[in-house]
Amino acid sequence: MQLRLPFAGPPVGERGAVADESLFVRAPTRGGARVGGAGPNPAGTRPIAGKGEPGRPRGGDADGLRAGRSAPAGSRESAADAVHAQGSPPVEFVRHPRARRYIIHVRDDGSVRVTIPRGGSRRKGEEFLRRQRAWVDAQRRRVAEERATAEPPMPPELVEQGRLRARRELPARLLELAAAHGLRVTRVSIRNQRWRWGSCSRAGHICLNWRLVDMPAHVRDYVMIHELMHLRRMDHSPRFWKLVAAACPGFEAARAWLRTFGGRRPS
């Protein structure tokens, strides 16, 4: 189970539309990655109805995902050509054997990737892209604005100092919390993750983003407890969130902090 940097606000990165209400796409916002993956749809995500088929968005959302209009009958312009018009970044169609839905990602450079599920077709992928044209354009504008106002990357020497401190401090704190909750962690890794604050495998291997070392203690502990609770439930069901609430009563405040200040990680 992975704790992903959330939609209404992770690192400059991908924004997506998914033709499935059970899948949520991560997308960045200025200020950093945000913890996502549970409860109500993360702000900015929009599930699209229809299994294996492109669908229509239901209602509105914070990022302005709307069902666009299909090209007029007989039009020879493909959805990819339309989205790629006027020198904009390219559109890539990729087949993925494990994908169950058509998915659109808008990357931090403005390029677009459309994932075609097993049994899907390029034609239906183009139809889905055409429907989401207005949404794709909105995400590209947003990414461009974020890039223009982004803070300069941290100097390499400061990054290295932070990573060294994280290796000293984060594993010890994680193991301390694990012991307090009667949980066993088999391995701890400190990584330079771009899209996640942490992740947990079924084997008990927990990975933490080194940037947690610079966060307020209650936020850092929340991320660690979130991952530790995955040792009990590898999902983001209501039962999982009850475990988190019992182990970390103030977790909502920590999540709010991440949504507000977590921001995207420096590139």
C-alpha positions in Angstrom: 0.0 0.0 0.0 1.3 3.3 -0.9 0.7 6.7 0.6 0.6 8.9 -2.4 1.2 12.6 -2.6 -2.6 13.8 -3.2 -4.4 15.2 -6.1 -5.5 18.6 -5.2 -1.9 19.2 -4.3 1.2 16.9 -4.7 4.5 17.8 -6.5 4.7 19.3 -10.0 3.8 16.1 -11.8 0.9 14.2 -13.3 -2.7 15.1 -13.3 -5.1 12.6 -14.4 -8.6 11.6 -15.3 -9.7 8.1 -14.8 -12.6 6.2 -16.3 -13.3 4.4 -13.0 -14.7 5.6 -9.7 -12.4 3.3 -7.7 -9.1 4.8 -9.0 -7.7 8.2 -8.2 -5.0 10.0 -10.1 -2.3 12.0 -8.3 -1.7 15.5 -9.5 0.5 18.2 -8.1 -0.1 21.6 -6.8 2.2 24.3 -5.8 3.5 23.7 -2.3 4.3 20.0 -2.5 3.0 16.6 -2.3 0.0 15.8 -0.3 -1.0 12.7 1.5 -3.8 11.0 -0.4 -5.6 7.8 -0.9 -8.6 7.6 1.4 -11.9 8.7 2.5 -13.8 11.0 0.0 -12.3 11.6 -3.4 -9.2 13.7 -3.0 -9.8 17.2 -4.2 -9.0 17.5 -7.9 -9.5 13.9 -8.7 -12.5 12.9 -10.8 -13.7 9.4 -11.3 -15.4 8.8 -14.6 -18.2 6.3 -14.9 -18.0 3.2 -17.1 -16.0 0.0 -16.8 -13.6 -0.4 -19.6 -15.3 2.4 -21.5 -14.6 6.2 -21.6 -17.3 7.9 -19.6 -18.8 11.2 -18.6 -17.8 13.0 -15.4 -20.6 13.1 -12.9 -21.0 16.6 -11.5 -18.3 19.2 -11.1 -15.0 19.2 -9.2 -12.3 21.5 -7.9 -10.1 21.1 -11.0 -12.8 21.8 -13.5 -12.9 18.3 -15.1 -15.8 18.4 -17.4 -17.1 16.3 -20.2 -15.9 17.9 -23.4 -17.7 17.7 -26.8 -16.8 15.1 -29.3 -15.5 16.2 -32.6 -18.2 16.6 -35.3 -19.1 13.5 -37.2 -16.8 13.1 -40.2 -14.0 15.2 -38.7 -10.6 13.8 -39.6 -8.7 15.5 -36.8 -7.8 13.0 -34.1 -8.1 13.8 -30.5 -4.3 13.6 -30.2 -3.9 16.1 -33.1 -6.3 18.5 -31.4 -4.6 18.3 -28.0 -1.2 18.6 -29.7 -2.1 21.5 -31.8 -0.2 24.8 -31.9 3.1 23.5 -30.7 1.8 22.1 -27.4 3.6 19.1 -25.8 2.9 15.7 -27.4 0.3 13.1 -26.6 1.3 9.5 -26.0 -1.0 6.4 -26.1 0.3 3.5 -24.0 -1.2 0.1 -23.6 -0.9 -1.4 -20.1 -1.8 -5.1 -19.5 -2.9 -4.4 -15.9 -4.9 -1.3 -16.5 -8.6 -1.6 -16.1 -9.7 1.8 -17.2 -8.7 4.5 -19.7 -6.6 7.0 -17.8 -5.2 10.4 -18.8 -2.1 11.9 -17.2 -0.9 15.4 -17.8 2.8 15.5 -16.9 4.7 18.5 -15.4 6.0 19.4 -18.9 2.5 19.5 -20.3 2.8 16.3 -22.3 -0.2 13.9 -22.1 -0.2 10.2 -21.6 -3.4 8.1 -22.3 -3.3 4.6 -20.8 -5.3 2.1 -22.8 -6.6 -0.9 -20.7 -6.4 -4.5 -21.7 -9.0 -5.1 -24.4 -9.3 -1.4 -25.1 -8.7 0.4 -28.3 -6.8 3.4 -29.6 -10.1 4.7 -31.0 -11.8 4.7 -27.6 -8.7 6.2 -26.0 -9.0 9.1 -28.5 -12.7 9.4 -27.8 -11.9 9.7 -24.0 -9.2 12.2 -24.7 -11.5 14.3 -26.8 -14.2 14.3 -24.1 -11.6 15.6 -21.6 -10.0 18.2 -23.9 -11.2 21.2 -21.7 -9.9 19.4 -18.6 -6.5 18.7 -20.2 -6.1 22.3 -21.3 -7.0 23.5 -17.8 -4.4 21.2 -16.2 -1.7 22.3 -18.6 -2.4 26.0 -17.7 -2.2 25.1 -14.1 1.1 23.2 -14.4 2.6 26.1 -16.4 1.6 28.6 -13.7 3.0 26.4 -10.9 6.3 26.0 -12.8 6.5 29.7 -13.4 6.2 30.5 -9.7 8.1 27.5 -8.3 10.8 28.0 -5.8 14.3 27.2 -6.9 15.5 23.7 -6.1 17.4 23.1 -2.9 21.2 23.3 -3.2 22.7 19.7 -3.6 24.8 20.1 -0.4 21.7 20.9 1.7 19.8 18.0 0.1 22.6 15.7 1.1 22.7 17.0 4.7 18.9 16.5 5.0 19.1 13.0 3.7 21.9 12.1 6.1 19.9 13.5 9.0 16.8 11.6 7.8 18.7 8.3 7.9 19.7 9.0 11.5 16.4 10.2 12.8 13.5 8.7 10.8 14.1 4.9 11.2 14.6 5.3 15.0 11.3 7.2 15.3 9.4 4.7 13.1 10.6 1.7 15.1 9.7 3.5 18.3 6.1 4.1 17.1 6.0 0.5 15.8 6.9 -0.9 19.3 4.3 1.4 20.9 1.6 -0.1 18.8 2.9 -3.7 18.9 3.9 -3.9 15.3 6.9 -5.4 13.6 8.7 -3.6 10.8 11.1 -5.9 8.8 13.0 -3.1 7.0 13.1 0.7 6.8 14.3 2.6 3.8 14.8 6.4 3.4 14.3 7.4 -0.2 14.1 10.5 -2.4 10.5 9.7 -3.5 8.9 12.1 -5.9 5.3 11.2 -5.5 4.9 9.7 -2.0 5.6 10.5 1.5 5.8 6.8 2.4 4.9 3.3 1.4 4.5 -0.1 3.1 4.8 -3.6 1.6 3.0 -6.7 2.8 6.3 -8.0 4.0 6.7 -5.1 6.5 9.1 -3.0 4.5 8.4 0.7 5.0 9.9 3.4 2.9 9.9 7.0 4.0 10.6 10.2 2.1 13.6 11.9 3.5 11.8 15.3 3.5 9.7 14.1 6.5 12.7 15.0 8.7 12.0 18.7 8.1 8.3 18.5 8.9 6.5 19.3 12.2 6.7 16.3 14.5 3.0 15.6 14.5 2.9 15.5 10.7 6.0 13.3 10.5 4.4 10.9 13.1 1.1 10.8 11.2 2.8 9.7 8.0 4.7 7.0 9.9 1.5 5.8 11.7 -0.3 5.8 8.4 2.2 3.4 7.0 2.4 1.3 10.2 -1.4 0.8 10.1 -1.0 -0.7 6.7 0.6 -3.6 8.5 -2.8 -4.3 9.8 -4.9 -3.4 6.8 -3.5 -3.0 3.3 -6.2 -0.7 2.0 -7.8 2.7 2.7 -11.1 1.4 3.8 -13.2 3.0 6.7 -11.7 0.3 8.9 -8.2 1.4 8.1 -9.0 5.0 8.9 -10.5 3.9 12.2 -7.1 2.3 13.0 -5.3 5.5 12.1 -7.7 7.7 14.2 -7.2 5.4 17.2 -3.4 5.5 16.9 -3.1 9.1 15.9 -6.1 11.1 17.2 -4.9 14.4 15.6 -4.3 12.9 12.2 -6.9 15.2 10.4 -4.8 18.3 11.4 -1.7 16.6 10.0 -3.5 15.8 6.8 -4.6 19.4 6.6 -1.0 20.6 7.1 0.1 18.4 4.2 -2.6 19.7 1.9 -1.7 23.2 2.7 2.1 23.2 3.2 3.3 19.8 1.9 3.5 21.0 -1.6 5.3 19.4 -4.5 8.8 18.2 -3.9 11.6 20.2 -5.6 12.5 19.0 -9.0 
